[in-house]
Amino acid sequence: MNTVITVTRDSGVVYAVKLYPAGATTDSKDGVADLFGKCLPVLEEMVKHNMPLLVHGEVTDPEVDIFDRERAGALDKLKAFTSFNGPDFYGLPRNTSKIKLIKSQWKVPESLSYATGEIIPIFAGETLEWLPSSV
């Protein structure tokens, strides 16, 4: 497993892994149904190699209309994922701060500097309608 993640990370082609829950989107019948039971070794190796996990944020509840799945599931699951589940999994302290989204146009920076290098954010240089702000 370690060799697969190392080769993948060092390929210069693959920079992250995206997780699709089974049944959450078109042709995802073979998606993940047991995250910690079947995927834990891969997730642990990804942590060792500082490889991001991207999660397809959609609910699979049959009571939710298929066209409303992303809207219905994303926000109520986001707090648990970002503040509790993610930090708990990685052994980090839980987030106690909050952010507020303000309906206000803002331009996404072209790049962000971090200790591990420069990151190009999604929508770099584009104008978005919602501005994240500290509470």
JOUR-V142796 format. One record per residue. N is the residue number from 1. RES is the residue in one letter. PHI is phi in radians with two decimals (NA if undefined). PSI is psi as a letter, one per 30 degrees, with the letter a starting at -180 (NA if undefined). Layout:
# JOUR-V142796
{{N/RES/PHI/PSI} {N/RES/PHI/PSI}}
This chain:
# JOUR-V142796
{{1/M/NA/e} {2/N/-1.00/e} {3/T/-1.10/e} {4/V/-1.08/e} {5/I/-1.14/e} {6/T/-1.08/e} {7/V/-1.08/e} {8/T/-1.09/e} {9/R/-1.11/e} {10/D/-1.46/g} {11/S/-1.20/f} {12/G/1.36/g} {13/V/-2.02/e} {14/V/-1.80/k} {15/Y/-2.02/f} {16/A/-2.79/l} {17/V/-2.14/k} {18/K/-1.81/k} {19/L/-1.75/k} {20/Y/-1.95/j} {21/P/-1.14/k} {22/A/-0.99/k} {23/G/1.38/g} {24/A/-1.43/f} {25/T/-2.62/l} {26/T/-0.94/k} {27/D/1.04/g} {28/S/-1.82/g} {29/K/-1.04/f} {30/D/-1.70/g} {31/G/-1.24/a} {32/V/-1.28/k} {33/A/-1.99/f} {34/D/-2.42/i} {35/L/-0.99/e} {36/F/-1.42/f} {37/G/-1.23/e} {38/K/-1.84/f} {39/C/-1.82/f} {40/L/-0.95/e} {41/P/-1.06/e} {42/V/-1.18/e} {43/L/-1.06/e} {44/E/-1.10/e} {45/E/-1.18/e} {46/M/-1.08/e} {47/V/-1.08/e} {48/K/-1.04/e} {49/H/-1.81/g} {50/N/0.93/h} {51/M/-1.76/k} {52/P/-1.16/k} {53/L/-1.89/k} {54/L/-1.80/k} {55/V/-1.93/k} {56/H/-1.29/j} {57/G/-1.45/i} {58/E/-2.59/k} {59/V/-1.49/l} {60/T/-2.05/g} {61/D/-1.15/k} {62/P/-1.12/f} {63/E/-1.33/f} {64/V/-1.67/k} {65/D/-0.95/k} {66/I/-0.99/e} {67/F/-1.44/f} {68/D/-1.92/g} {69/R/-1.04/e} {70/E/-1.12/e} {71/R/-1.12/e} {72/A/-1.24/e} {73/G/-1.81/f} {74/A/-1.19/e} {75/L/-1.21/e} {76/D/-1.25/f} {77/K/-1.63/f} {78/L/-1.09/e} {79/K/-1.06/e} {80/A/-1.10/e} {81/F/-1.16/e} {82/T/-1.37/e} {83/S/-1.65/f} {84/F/-2.09/d} {85/N/-1.08/e} {86/G/-1.05/e} {87/P/-1.05/e} {88/D/-1.06/e} {89/F/-1.09/e} {90/Y/-1.52/g} {91/G/1.24/g} {92/L/-1.78/l} {93/P/-1.17/k} {94/R/-1.19/k} {95/N/-1.28/k} {96/T/-1.98/f} {97/S/-1.50/l} {98/K/-2.26/l} {99/I/-2.10/l} {100/K/-2.16/k} {101/L/-1.71/k} {102/I/-1.93/k} {103/K/-1.27/j} {104/S/-2.75/k} {105/Q/-1.20/k} {106/W/-2.65/l} {107/K/-1.73/k} {108/V/-1.23/k} {109/P/-1.03/l} {110/E/-1.15/e} {111/S/-2.77/l} {112/L/-2.28/k} {113/S/-1.68/k} {114/Y/-2.30/l} {115/A/-1.02/e} {116/T/-1.52/f} {117/G/2.33/a} {118/E/-1.53/k} {119/I/-2.07/k} {120/I/-1.70/j} {121/P/-1.27/l} {122/I/-1.07/k} {123/F/1.14/g} {124/A/-0.91/k} {125/G/1.40/f} {126/E/-1.63/l} {127/T/-1.67/k} {128/L/-1.93/l} {129/E/-1.55/f} {130/W/-2.04/k} {131/L/-1.83/k} {132/P/-1.30/k} {133/S/-2.49/l} {134/S/-1.25/k} {135/V/-1.64/NA}}
